[in-house]
Amino acid sequence: MGGKSKKNDRAQRRQNVEPIPSSAVPSSDRVDPTEKYPVFAQVLQDRDNRNSEENERETACAAASQFAFEDPKIVGKLIDLGLLKCLIERMGDPSISVRTAAAGAIRNFTLGGEEICEKLMQSDCMTPLLHLTLSYKQHLQEAKELDKKVAELLMIQVIASFTNLCETNNRAVELFSNSTALSMALELLNVKQYPLQLVIETAQFLNVVTENNESCCRAIRADRERAGALEVMMKDPEQHIYLRMLLCAIHLNVATVVDGQENNNQEYTPFIMQGVQLDVQTIFSECIQKELNEPAEDEMDGMNRVYHQVQWACKAKQLALELLTNILTGECAHDSESADRREGEEEEGANEMETEEYVEVDINKVDYLFTQLPGTTSSYLKQFNIERSILQQCAPLDTGSIQLLHTFSNKIHHRNEPRDQMKMHVATRWDQQILSPEECTNGMVKSLKMCSLRALSCLGNVLLCMSREEVKNESQVWNHLIRLCDVKTEVARLTSEISCGEVYSSIVDVATSNLYVLLRKILSVSPGSNFWTTEEVESIYKMCQREYSRETRVNCLNIITVITRHPSTPTSFYQVALDLFLASLSDETDIVKAALDGIFDVYAEKEANAFIQLAPFSEALTKTQAQLKAKKKKGGLTREEVEDVDEMMTNLDNFIAYKREQQ
């Protein structure tokens, strides 16, 4: 069943809608969830409006939403207490404010992962969500002015819930695709009639649900009038760039499924490049400076306005980079097959790396992208100076921008009004979705770094699609990637209020992966090239330590192997590398494999042979062999890991015998 993001050679979509922030729900600071769940369950289950006031029902739903936001692991406990069934019932409450609060709680529940979403589907949460979608127009006609805003927010919560459910559950995709709600969702893509936030939320959802979903894509194509209107909106420079990127993604999804055009790219590439070249850091600084110079009446409103502007700009860039990545990966795969057909034989290239973010093709085949297939999108991209453009997006956050953000955040956070006085009426607060200064600060910085991460993923594919002549001049890319890996320096520049550890770790993972790809490509063209410095090699060596992620350490071990074998590397480095490889033999299976590959590749050479002391060396390898056998006997390994262990044990036997014979 289509409609979900794929985790294969295409860029992995990480577009799950954000949860409602804890400061955007009615305050329940005085509520101890571990003690008060039964009380809230009772309030929610009470269907008698004479005994349960509207604000009590709303507060109960909001408390469940807040608990789910602050601790996603708690969602399972909430469901076990029967709150899920109660929340689903409350989506049919007579009060629109209660329905909105209940839908907001469901939205946060849907972020709990596949298992939670499956429980939501088993509880038939789609029925009230679909009903709310179809009755939205009626709500607008019947509501007063304030309630219209609440009705708009209700619809945002419903659409956001659809997005998360369809990302993780095929049944949700099927139910939505076969309902009349699709027509209503398409109608919501009208910025003249509906608020921009709702239009963007709907476009995000349709981007998810149209991926590989034939029934949905054909329904959109069949409605020619509406499809034409969406294309006009996509090309309108007056529309928000993020909305235009989302509409472009939907058009590409429909074209791929209905027309079978995997890469009808040249029509869309210049447009996608507008998103790729979007300067989000400048937008970030300008938005904050504007609010500092012309503050809103309510400063929290100003902070939230900045937050959403920066978030949407970052999402526009991330989506543009995702689309470009998908174009490149699809083309690399297509042209790799073309190379096979042209040559009629399999070429033996370097071992291919596998990453979640991009697909790699045989380095020896990528010349076809430029030399043999001059009409491809990759060739077309040359005019945009694509690698330089993307590299600019990977720059570290500007110190001035960070300081500006903290000035703005602290101004609001430390103002004289007590925090409680910043709270507004429940219905208005739901409409505004106020975030705390900390939530805004963390969210914006994280989004900016996610742009860097996506840009790095896209850069990996650009490197693979570069011609041999072009790759000779890419030492600047190498130097920049090395600097990006200096995580500690970058983190030290930010205050402790900003927590982006996981994003930084992922950035280093992808940066080191790109370093390895680039290193192999350059040396495949110019084997004698030496474009790295001693300091850079030392930096890579440090990233092999345990404080870094497994993926980063594997990448760096592979880089050290290539550099150690290089003719220009001093022979003294043989001992340094050997110590590193041997120290890594007691680690995880994939790290052990990378270390053993380094030993096999480097120390079979005559020049390195002098650094091997056979007795301790054989002892270390024999110990590793015993550890691998124990791992296999214990079980719990995947099929690929078992194959790796078998291969490593065979290679160990052969290598030890070879060394004994040499000495």
Secondary structure, DSSP 8 states (H G I E B T S, - for coil): --SS---SSS-----------GGGS---TT--HHHHHHHHHHHHH---TTTS-HHHHHHHHHHHHHHHHH-GGGHHHHHHTTHHHHHHHHTT-SSHHHHHHHHHHHHHHGGG-HHHHHHHHHTTTHHHHHHHHHTHHHHHHHS-HHHHHHHHHHHHHHHHHHHHHHHH-HHHHHHHHTSTHHHHHHHT--TTTS-HHHHHHHHHHHHHHTTT-HHHHHHHHH-HHHHHHHHHHHT-TTS-HHHHHHHHHHHHHHIIIII--TT--TTTHHHHHHHHT--HHHHHHHHHHHHHHS--SSHHHHHHHHHHHHHHHHHHHHHHHHHHHHHHHHHHHHHHHHHHHHH-S----S-----SS-----GGGGGGGTTT-TTSHHHHGGGGTHHHHHHHTT----HHHHHHHHHHHHHHHTSSS-GGGG---HHHHHHHT---HHHHHHHHHHHHHHHHHHHHHHHHHHHHTS-HHHHTTTHHHHHHHHHHT-HHHHHHTS-TT---HHHHHHHHHHHHHHHHHHHHHHHHH-TT-----HHHHHHHHHTTSTTS-HHHHHHHHHHHHHHHHSTTS-TTHHHHHHHHHHHGGGS-HHHHHHHHHHHHHHTTSHHHHTT--HHHHHHHHHHHHHHHHHHHHH----HHHHHHHHHHHHHHHHHHHHHHHH-
